[in-house]
Amino acid sequence: MRKFETGATRDSNDGKSDYEGFLSFSVLEAYGKYMTKHRVQADGGLRDSDNWQKGFGPTVKEHCEVCLKSAWRHFLDFWAIHRGYERIDSKTGEKITLEEAGCALLFNIMAYLHIYLKDEPSYRCPEDASICNLGYACDACPYNPELKKE
């Protein structure tokens, strides 16, 4: 228990995750800019910012394979740039920056783990509960419909 000079009390921080310490502001800001840039679709439309959370395929396995294949391509760009090589985007003809490659890699890891963790029993929405483990009322859950497990 922590006591403050004001008389206020708070539970101890022991055993609690320190997200402010674990995460980098500059990396998260760069990632947000990357995601904003890539919301624009080929047809010029703007996809919802959380569109990726719907998954890339009808099963967890298919979704994870899509993410892993893309992650490998972006990791190779990231690694090559780190080693001093120039990488060019085949679609735009523009030079790929280390920041762009890193954010693309981070996106694929985030997307992979998002669906993978949802499928884990400790994260999965219990079918007989009105509130899921993520804190959403089932009829308001942004993750419905659930991906089918193979």
Secondary structure per residue as TSV (DSSP state, phi and psi in degrees):
chain	resnum	aa	ss	phi	psi
A	1	M	-	360.0	133.1
A	2	R	E	-104.3	135.3
A	3	K	E	-115.7	136.1
A	4	F	-	-107.5	158.3
A	5	E	T	-56.2	-27.5
A	6	T	T	-73.4	-14.6
A	7	G	S	102.0	-11.5
A	8	A	-	-69.9	150.4
A	9	T	E	-127.5	151.4
A	10	R	E	-142.7	154.8
A	11	D	-	-62.9	160.5
A	12	S	-	-69.5	156.0
A	13	N	-	-86.3	-2.6
A	14	D	T	-57.8	129.3
A	15	G	T	77.4	4.3
A	16	K	-	-100.1	142.5
A	17	S	-	-66.7	139.1
A	18	D	-	-107.0	76.9
A	19	Y	H	-60.6	-36.0
A	20	E	H	-61.3	-34.6
A	21	G	H	-83.7	-31.6
A	22	F	H	-77.6	-28.3
A	23	L	S	-105.3	152.3
A	24	S	-	-103.0	123.7
A	25	F	H	-57.7	-46.9
A	26	S	H	-66.4	-35.5
A	27	V	H	-69.3	-44.2
A	28	L	H	-63.8	-37.3
A	29	E	H	-66.1	-44.2
A	30	A	H	-62.2	-40.7
A	31	Y	H	-63.7	-42.3
A	32	G	H	-61.4	-41.1
A	33	K	H	-65.8	-40.8
A	34	Y	H	-60.6	-46.9
A	35	M	H	-64.8	-39.6
A	36	T	H	-62.6	-44.8
A	37	K	H	-59.7	-39.1
A	38	H	T	-91.0	8.5
A	39	R	T	-74.8	-23.1
A	40	V	B	-75.0	123.5
A	41	Q	-	-88.8	168.5
A	42	A	T	-56.1	-32.7
A	43	D	T	-86.6	4.5
A	44	G	S	90.7	-10.3
A	45	G	-	-71.0	162.9
A	46	L	B	-111.1	117.8
A	47	R	-	-79.7	154.1
A	48	D	-	-60.1	146.6
A	49	S	T	-61.8	-27.3
A	50	D	T	-103.0	15.6
A	51	N	G	-54.0	-38.5
A	52	W	G	-62.6	-22.1
A	53	Q	G	-72.2	-10.1
A	54	K	G	-74.2	-20.4
A	55	G	-	97.0	157.6
A	56	F	S	-114.3	70.9
A	57	G	S	135.3	161.3
A	58	P	S	-77.2	-12.0
A	59	T	B	-128.7	159.9
A	60	V	H	-60.0	-44.3
A	61	K	H	-59.6	-48.2
A	62	E	H	-63.1	-43.7
A	63	H	H	-57.7	-48.9
A	64	C	H	-64.3	-35.8
A	65	E	H	-65.5	-41.1
A	66	V	H	-59.7	-47.6
A	67	C	H	-64.6	-42.6
A	68	L	H	-66.0	-43.3
A	69	K	H	-61.2	-43.1
A	70	S	H	-67.7	-41.0
A	71	A	H	-59.2	-41.9
A	72	W	H	-60.9	-44.0
A	73	R	H	-61.2	-43.9
A	74	H	H	-72.2	-32.8
A	75	F	H	-63.7	-41.8
A	76	L	H	-62.3	-39.4
A	77	D	H	-61.6	-47.9
A	78	F	H	-58.6	-47.0
A	79	W	H	-65.1	-45.9
A	80	A	H	-60.8	-44.9
A	81	I	H	-63.7	-41.9
A	82	H	H	-57.5	-37.4
A	83	R	T	-82.4	-0.3
A	84	G	T	99.5	3.2
A	85	Y	-	-84.7	153.2
A	86	E	-	-94.8	136.4
A	87	R	E	-120.1	137.9
A	88	I	E	-116.9	133.5
A	89	D	-	-70.8	121.7
A	90	S	T	-66.9	-23.4
A	91	K	T	-83.9	-42.3
A	92	T	T	-101.0	-20.5
A	93	G	-	77.4	5.2
A	94	E	-	-88.4	152.4
A	95	K	E	-67.1	133.6
A	96	I	E	-86.3	130.9
A	97	T	-	-91.8	162.2
A	98	L	H	-60.3	-39.7
A	99	E	H	-61.9	-45.3
A	100	E	H	-61.9	-47.1
A	101	A	H	-64.3	-40.7
A	102	G	H	-65.7	-42.2
A	103	C	H	-67.2	-36.6
A	104	A	H	-64.8	-40.6
A	105	L	H	-64.9	-45.6
A	106	L	H	-59.6	-41.2
A	107	F	H	-58.4	-47.4
A	108	N	H	-66.7	-35.4
A	109	I	H	-68.3	-42.3
A	110	M	H	-61.8	-47.1
A	111	A	H	-64.1	-43.1
A	112	Y	H	-58.5	-54.8
A	113	L	H	-66.5	-32.7
A	114	H	H	-56.5	-50.6
A	115	I	H	-76.9	-39.0
A	116	Y	H	-59.2	-47.3
A	117	L	H	-68.3	-33.4
A	118	K	H	-60.8	-29.7
A	119	D	H	-82.3	-13.7
A	120	E	S	-72.7	139.8
A	121	P	T	-54.4	-34.1
A	122	S	T	-73.5	-16.0
A	123	Y	T	-109.4	-20.9
A	124	R	S	-64.9	144.9
A	125	C	-	-70.5	120.7
A	126	P	-	-70.4	130.2
A	127	E	T	-63.4	-27.4
A	128	D	T	-100.5	13.8
A	129	A	-	-110.1	148.8
A	130	S	S	-83.4	-18.4
A	131	I	B	-126.1	129.2
A	132	C	-	-83.0	173.5
A	133	N	T	-63.0	-19.3
A	134	L	T	-90.5	-3.8
A	135	G	S	92.6	10.4
A	136	Y	-	-99.3	145.7
A	137	A	B	-67.9	136.1
A	138	C	G	-52.9	-40.2
A	139	D	G	-76.0	-6.9
A	140	A	G	-113.9	3.3
A	141	C	-	-65.6	124.7
A	142	P	T	-70.4	-8.0
A	143	Y	T	-96.5	-3.1
A	144	N	-	-79.8	145.4
A	145	P	S	-78.6	146.1
A	146	E	-	-61.8	146.9
A	147	L	-	-69.4	142.4
A	148	K	B	-77.5	135.6
A	149	K	-	-83.0	137.9
A	150	E	-	-70.5	360.0
